[in-house]
Amino acid sequence: LVEQSMGLNPFERAVFAFCNRRRTRMKLLLFDRSGFVLILKALTEDKFRWPRRQEAVVSLDAEQLHWLLDGIDLDAMVRHPVRQYEFVG
């Protein structure tokens, strides 16, 4: 699925997350140099708040992945913008 549908390399240093249609189960797939690791988190009472994006593949940082696993709606989160300063004034 990672290679054929998403067009990505499953051997990259990345965690690939998948959610079922009911949003009650999330699978995480990663390669750890000696084989693949598959982690399943299943919710019995709640649902994951999966990001609503038009793109099939969305890149998240580690913090956002933790938020997703904790049930936080990423679309509702608003951060301060990243600033690039060239000198201290």
Secondary structure, DSSP 8 states (H G I E B T S, - for coil): -TTTTS---TTSS--EEEE-TTS-EEEEEEE-SSSEEEEEEE-SS--------SSS-----HHHHHHHHTT--GGG---------SS--
